[in-house]
C-alpha cells in the first residue's frame, strides 16, 4: 500500500520538470564559462592548501594513491 501515492507524486514532479519553462540568464552563464578556472580566486587563508593540492599536469608512472594499496 502507498505505492500509488508515491508514483503519483513522482509523475507530478516529472510533468512539472518536463513542461515548466525555465528562465535562464544566458549572459550570466556566458560570463561564468568565459572566466574559466582563471576567474576563481582562492581566499588567502586557504592559499597554502590550494598550493598543496594543485593539480600537476605532468604524467607519472606511479598512480597518485599507490602508497595506499594493501600489501597482501
LINMO-V839796 format. One line per field, one symbol per residue. phi: phi as a letter, one per 40 degrees, with the letter a starting at -180 (. if undefined). A space follows every 50 residues. Layout:
BEGIN
phi = ???
END
This chain:
BEGIN
phi = .gccccccccccccccccbccbcccccccccccccfccccbcddcbcccc ccbccbcccbccccbccccccb
END
